[in-house]
Every structure is written in C-alpha cells, then in structure tokens.
Amino acid sequence: MVLPQTKLPRREREIMDALYQSGEATVNEVIERMPDPPSYSAVRATLRVLEDKGLVKHKQDGPRYVYLPAIPTQKAGFAALKHLVHTFFDGSAEQALVALVQMSDANLTPAELERLSDRIGKAKKEGR
C-alpha cells in the first residue's frame, strides 16, 4: 500500500507531518509545527483540500475545528516505511535496519538491542 501522501505537494506533506506528529491540531497548532509556514488562510484552505482527498478529517471543539489524519498513524507509518525501504534501500530490510542502528542519534540501549535481537531470532524461526 502506498499512501497518497507520498505523492503530495510539499505544503500538503508538511501539514500531514504536523498532524501525524501531534495526532490532532488546530490550524494555529499546525502552523506552529511547520517550517516557514504560509498564512493562516492558506493552511486552512490546504486542510480543506486534504479533507477532500480523504487524508484529513475534522471534529468541532467549540467554535474551532480540530484536524486529524484520516489514516491511522500505524498504518501510515508502515506504508511510509515500506516506501522508504523500496526507494532508498533497494527493497532491502537488512540495509534499512543497519542504517537505522548506525544512525548517530539512534542511541539504542542494551535492552533495546536485545529486544531487536529477539525479534530477529523470532523472524528466523518463522521463516521470514
């Protein structure tokens, strides 16, 4: 599954990123999370476009709208990771995992490394 957001224009992607990071947000909260944000009315209009595309939904909180992703975070994350592995690591989960572990800001604890090792062992037993 490739999510439509992988093909979104920059501003739409930035807004989706802000919503996934916060879970839900008002227009002002989206603006706070965006690098070099456009005007309030531009963000609001873009949120309407994203809603029309089925990527965003809203709920009313008093007089204001609170926006949230229409696709659950975990589902979107798996689809984005699959796209990333395919695009940048030639489909190799091994290369992607090695890159993640080697990132200088990964700071994996011994317990986290042990859990990764356990999951790798489990995947081996399951033939994956």
N, C-alpha and C positions, 0 to 999 in steps of 0.2 A: 504494500500500500504506500503510495507516495501522496503525501498531503498536498492539497492545493497551495499551501503557504510556501512550499519550496519554490514556487514559480511566481511569487508575489513581487510587486514593485517594492523598492527599498522602504518607503514610508509605511506601507502596509505591513511589511515584515517587522519593522521596528515597533509598531503598535502591537502586533501579535506577541512579540517578545516581551513587551512590557506587561501584557495581560497574563502570559504564562508565568512570568516571574512573580507577579503579585497574586495570581489566582482570580482576582476581580479588581476593578478600578473604575473610578470616575474619570471623566475627561481630564480634569486637572491632575489626577494621580498618574494618568498615562503620560501627560506632558512632562511631569517631573522625572519620569524614568527614561525619557527619550534624549538621545544626544542631539543637540541643535534642533529642538522641536519647532515645528511650524506653529501657526496661530491656533488658538482655541477652536475657532470655527472650522479650520482645515482638519484638525484632529477629529472633531465631531462628525464632519462630513465623511471622512475616511472610515470611521467606525460604522457609519450607516452603510457604506459600500461593503465593508467586511461582513456586516449583518446580512446584506442582500446575497452575498456569496455563500452564506451558511457557515461562516467561520466564527462568528461572534453572535452572542445573544445578550440581552439586557434584562435587568429587573429594575423596578422602580423602588427607590428608597426616599420616601417623602417627595420633594419636588425634583430630585435629581435621578438620573439614570446611572446604574452601576453596570458596567460591561464585564463579560466573562467569556472565555473561549468556549465555543460550542463543541469542540472535540476535546475529550478528557486528556489531561496532561500526560498520563502514562502512555496512552495510545499515540499521541502526537510525538512524544519522546522516542518511542520505539521506531516510528516511521522516520523521524529525522535522523536517528542513529543509523538505521538501515541505509538511508540515502547517503549519509556521510561515509559509511564504510564502503559502499559501492563506488562513490565518486572519488574519494581521496585515498583509499587503501586497496583499490582493485578488487573489492569484494572480500578481502581477507580480514576475518575477525581477529586472527592472530596479530597481524600488523597493527590493527587499531588498538587492541589491548596492550600491546607492547608500548605503543605511543602514549597511551593514557598513563601507564605505570611509570614511564620515563619522564613525564612532564615534571618540570621543576616544582610546580605548585601542587602536585598531587599529594605529597606528604602522607602517604599511606602508613598507618600504624602497623606494628607487627600483627595485631589481631585482625586488621582488615586484610593484610596479605595472607594470613592463614585462612580466612573465610574464602578469599578468591581461590586459593589452592584447593580447598574443599569442594568448591563449586566446579572447578576444572576436573577434579577427580570424579565427581558425580556425573559430569557430562561424558567423561570417558566410559564409565560403566554403562551409561545409557546409549552409547554408540554415536554420540553427537560430536 
